[in-house]
Amino acid sequence: MTSDTVWDLTQQPNRLVVLGGGTIGCELGQAFTRLGSTVTVVEALDRLLSNEDPDAARLVTDELTRDGATVLTGTPVTAVEGTDSVLGGGQRIAADRVLVALGRRPDTRDLGLETVGVDTDERGFVTVDEHLHTTNPRIWAAGDVRGTRSSPTSPGCTAPLPRPTRCSASAGPRRSPRCGG
């Protein structure tokens, strides 16, 4: 299952393996641990939250283990057979469910970004500077489309956010292009 399909569960798994130690894997791993599932988070890299500040990643790892999750870093998964995860050394982890949280791919191909002067990299992620400006000075990009796990409010990210346009839902419909009307 993925972070999109996990919400379709009708029964809590007793044993859950989370493949991927990024933001989504850590969040859902901790949630299921706190709900009572036996959770193992498996990350191939040497630490969880590899794109975040190392001290923040250590705090998250410590909290996960304090909550009762097993955290395996530096541990590649070579196969998933049914609901068993096979690790690099041949060790198997049995589970009721496997949550795959190994990242996202952007779907920016048909957005027409090139027509408004917004560049993407070879994988389709929008190119931004340290202030989240794209190559079009009137357009900013944040979130998954940038190709990093960090968000502007994450530890280790110091990019200032652009001032938001004020839109009021209680003021009734607006015809301003800034408010989507």
N, C-alpha and C positions, 0 to 999 in steps of 0.2 A: 504494500500500500504506500501511498505518497502523502505529502502534507495536504493535498487536495482531497484525497479519498478517505483519509483518516476520520473525517467527520461523518462518514456513512456507517461507521461501526455501530452495531446494535448491542454488542456485548464487549465488556472490557476484557482485554487479553490478560491472562495470568502472567505470561512471560512474553516480553516484547524485546526484540533486537532493533536498535536504531542504527542504520548505516549512514554515517556522516556526522561529524562533530561541529557543524556550523551552527548558525543562529537557530534555524528551524529544528535541527536535530536536538540541540540542547534544550530548547523551549519545550518541545513535545516530550522529550525524554524525561525532563523534570516533572511535567504535568502528569504523565502516566505513573511515575514513581510516587508522587504525592497522592495519587488516587489509589495506590496500593499494588500496582503491577510490579513484577520483578523486571527491571530494565537493565539492558546492557547497551551502552553507546560505544560503537566501534568507529574509530577514526584512523585512516591510513597515515596521516601526517603525525608529527611528533607531539602535537598538542591540540586541544580543542580550540575552536575560534581562531584559526591561524591568521586571519586577516585583521584581528583585533589586537589591542594592546595586550602584551604578555601578562601583565599584572591582572588585568580584567579577566583574561582567559583563565588564569590560575584561580581566581575567586569563583568563577562559574564551575570549574572542575571540582573545587573543594566543596561547594554547595551541593552539587550533584551527588558526590560520594557521601556527604553527610546525610543527604536525604535517603540514601540507600541504593543508588544506582551503581552499577559496575561500569567503570570507564576504561576502555582499552585504547590507548594511543600508539602510534607507530605500528599498527596492526592492519595490514591489508586483508580484504575479503576476496577470496579467489572464486567463490561460487556461492550461489544460494540454491539449495535443493529443497523444494517444498518450502517449509518454514525453517529449515536448518541453514545457518550461515557457516560456510567453511572458511576458516582463516588461513593465512599464508603458511603457517606451520602444519596445516592439516587438522588442527583442532576444530571441532564442531560445536556450535552453540545452538541448542534446541530452543525453539520458541513457539508460541501459539501464532504470533504474527511478526512480520518483518516490515519495518517502516523505512523506506528508502528516502533519505534526505541528503542527496549528493549534489545539490545545486540546481540552477535553472538555466535554460537557454533563452536568449531574447528572441522575440518574433518581430523584428523591426523591418523585415524585407519590404513589406507592402505599405509602409506608412508614408512614403514619399519624402523621407527626411532629406534626401539629396536636393529636392526642389526648394527647400527652405534653408539650405546651407548647413545642415547638421551632419557631421561626419560620424561614421561608425568604424569600429575596428574590424579586423578580419573575421571575428566571430559574430559580429552584429551588435555588439554593445556600443552604446552611445559614448562618444569621447567627451570628457569634461575636464576642466581645470580644477585647481584646489578650492575654487569658490562655486563649483557646480555649474559654471557656464559651459554651454556647448560651443561649437564653433560658430554658431549664430548668437551674437551678443544679446539678443532679446529672448533667448530660450535657455532655460535651466533644465537639468535632469537630475533626478534623485531616485534611489531605490535600486531594485534588481536590474533595471535597464543599463546601469552604469557598469555592471560586471564585477562589483566588489560586494562583499557581505556587509561592509560598514555602511551605516546610514549617517546623515548629518548630525544625528543626536547620539551616535554611538561613542563610547570611549575611544579616544585616539583620533577622532575626526574633528577638526577645528574649523571646518568650512562654515562661514556665516550663511544663514538662510536668507533668501530674498524676502523683502517685506511683503506679506500677503495682501492681496486685494480684499477689501472688506465686502462681504456679501451677507445679506441677512435673509434667512429663510422666512422670518416672520413678517418681513416688509412686503410680501407678495411677489408676484412675478417681476423680474427685471429684464430689460431689453439691452443691458450692457454686455458687450462681448467679453468683458473681464469676468463676468459672473455666469457666463455660459448661456445668457439669454438672448 
